[in-house]
């Protein structure tokens, strides 16, 4: 069970940059499709290399980690752009 959570944390972390990328491109474009699907072979490799296997109970955890990583990556990008705009606006005033 410990292995499941370690792999899920790795999957979440792996998806952060892809979620960041996904949030910057047009929805359902080629780049969006790539940002969502490029991590999938890495997740499959992690499952195999960790010996996690394909038990049904692991799917909700792994899918949740995958999409949480995508979501958090997009939120990081959103807040980064927002803060960058605020800093620019602040610098323009001075």
C-alpha positions, 0 to 999 in steps of 0.5 A: 500500500505504501508503494501505491502512495509513493507512485501516486505522489510521483505521478502527481509531481510528474504532471505538474509541468504538463498541467502548466503547459496545458493551461497555456494552450487552446483547449482540444488543440494538438498541444493540449492533447499532447500535454494531457497524453505525454505523461501516460506512458511514464505512468504506465512505466512507473506502475510496471517498474514499481510492481504496482500491477493493475489491481482495480483499487489502484486506478482511482488513486492513480487517476486522481493523482494524474488529474490533480497534478494537471490541475495544480500545474494549471493553477500554478501557471494561473497564479504565476501570470496573475502575480506577474501582471500585478508586479508589472502594474506596480512597477509601471506606477513607480 
